[in-house]
Amino acid sequence: MTGLDQDPRWVKFHDANRVCSCCGESFDGVFDIGFSCPQSWPNTSDPRPNSEFQELRKTEPNILTDDFCIHDGHYFARAVLPIPIIGSQTRFSYGVWGSLASENFETYLNSFNTDTQSQIGPFFSWLGNQVPQMNDASVEGSLHACDNRARPEFFVTDTAHPLYDMQENGITFDALLDIYDDAGCGVRQHLE
Ligand SMILES: [Zn+2]
């Protein structure tokens, strides 16, 4: 395996003291691309704090907090979809939402403030966001809770889906740069 620390662009990408000559921007390495709500959530209002969830639930049918969402009778948890980067120990993640069956959502919710949440699940889940370049309406996966209050990890289980291969085998640094370009936060041109 070729170590990415031999790639001058990778080195520049991780040098927070370097200032790009074209725009003055600095980079501090791999960053995630996240979604603040499930794709089906209808408005762009800011999520409420998690601490308000139980109180909101008494009156609101549709709720969005930082890590929980109920919409039209569907339940979602905020998660990360990790993708290894070939030649490095770093992972890139999409910050996505995953659906949960109602009983699994309650289990997840009730264990949320523990440090041992990995003892529950994993749970069947549908990917709740459309990742750039992926046109599928529904992607089947599995939600794995994590310890020490880290966000749960979504793993695509549909072996025919391109994301499955990306999670299984990793992506190149160039593929990551393509992802950033497609998401409108291009990095490539600032590593020349
Ligand atoms: Zn620049």
Residues whose N, C-alpha, C, O or C-beta is under 5 A from the ligand:
A	BS01	ZN	C20 C22 C23 G24 H190
